[in-house]
Amino acid sequence: MKKLTVSEVSKVIGGTSCKVTFEKETVDGATVCRKVNTCTGKYGETVTRMPADLSSCN
């Protein structure tokens, strides 16, 4: 029997994998930073954006 990795198991049982990135945006002339959490699961992709410190967007 083959041993499965964590990522292989999550695909079999419908687990979720997430990736966190940071992006800069300009809103009304001001530069802001957003934390972007992208999760892919059994039923598709979910993207969540939250405010973050500008220093995180370097």
C-alpha positions, 0 to 999 in steps of 0.5 A: 500500500502506498503512503500518501502525503498530506497534500494528497490526503487533503485532495482525497478527503476534500481538504483545503489548501491556503496561500497568503499573499500581500498586495498594495492598492491605491484608494482615493490617493492613499496607498494601503496594504491588504492581506490576501488569503486564497483557499482552494478546496473541494468546492472551489476557491475562496479569496479573503482580503483584510487590511494589513500593515504597509510594512508587510507589502514590501 
